[in-house]
């Protein structure tokens, strides 16, 4: 009887641990994917001049992503301030806004990290093979 209770508690703990670790695993995978995409964009140029061109383009894209995040944050602040989330459609809109901020925020962070890496490479004077 006691072993069965301990086994049930152990199973319950494992399932709670799996549920709790799923968002973190998804977050890590999403961060890695956004950085890979940003590196692909910024590492297109073979020479320093081409690399600088792609770095500027990725910087503009990062700036655009930051504008989207700021816009959505303002929209969410308005929804929360005006307390419009009382109906189910506004709750859905609130959830979608948070999702957009999360995803576009990952793209922004990935672009910024890739641009910084490539800018260091260009400053060092490297050329790709």
N, C-alpha and C positions, 0 to 999 in steps of 0.2 A: 504494500500500500504506500509506504513512504517512498520507495524507489519510483513508483509510478508518478507520484506527485512531483518529485524532483525532476523526472524526465519531462513531464508536462511543462514545468517552469522553464527548464532548459530550452525546450522547443519554442516556447513563447518568447524567451529572451532572444533566441536566434532570429525569429521572424521579426521582432521589433528592430533588431540590429540591421537586418536586411532592408527593412522599410526606411530606416533612418539613413542608411548609407547610399541609397539609390539617388537622391538628389545631388549628393556630393560627387558621386561617380559621373552623373550626367554633366555636372558643372565642369569637372576636369576634362571630360571628353570634348565638350563644347569649346572650352578654352583652347585646347590643343588644335581642334579643327579650324577655329578662326585664325590662330597664329599660322597654321600651315597655308591657309588661303592667302593671308597677307604676305607671307614670305614668297609665295608663288608670284604674286603681283609685283612685289618690289625687286625680285631677283630676275626679272625678265631681261634687263639690259646686260650686255656682255662687257662693254667698256664703261669707264667711269662716267662719261657723258650720257650714255643711254641709261645707266643706273640712276643718275641724278634726275633724268626726265621721269622715270618711273617712280622715284621717291617723291617727287613733287606731285604726281598724280595720286599716289597713295595718301599723301598728306591732305590733299583736297578732299579725298573720299573720307578720311578721318574727320575732317572739319564738318563735312556734311552729316556724318553719323552723330557727331556731337550736337549739331543743330536739331536733329530728329529727337535725340534723347532729351535735350532741354525743352523742346516743344511738348513732348509727351509728359514730362515732369510738370510743366505748367498746366497742362490739361488735367492731369490727375489732381494737382493741388486745387484747381477750380472745382472739380467734382467733390473732393473731400470737404472743401470750405463751404460750398453751397449745400452740402449733404444731399446730393442728388442720387446717391447709391441705394435709395430705399426701394426702388423697383428692381425686378430681376434683369431687365435690359441694361440698366445702368451698372449693376453688379457685373454683368458680362463685359460691358465696356471697360470697367475698371480693371478686371482681370486681363483683358486683352491688352490694355495699355501697359500694365505691369510686364506682361510677356514681351511686348515690343521693346520696352526699355531694357529688359534683360538681354534679349538677343542682339539688339543693335549695340548695346553697351559692350558685349563681347567682341563684336566686329570692330568697334572703336579701339578697344584695348589691344586687340591683335594687330591692327594697323599701326598703332603708335609704337608698339614693341618692334615690329618688323622695320618700320621706318628708322627707328633709332639704331638698330643693328646695321642696316644698310648704309646709313649715313656715316657710321664709324668706319665701315669697310671702304667707302669712297674716300674719306679723309685720309685713310692709311695708304691710299694709292693703289689698291689692288685691281687687277683685271681678271676676268673669268677665263678659264681655258676654253 
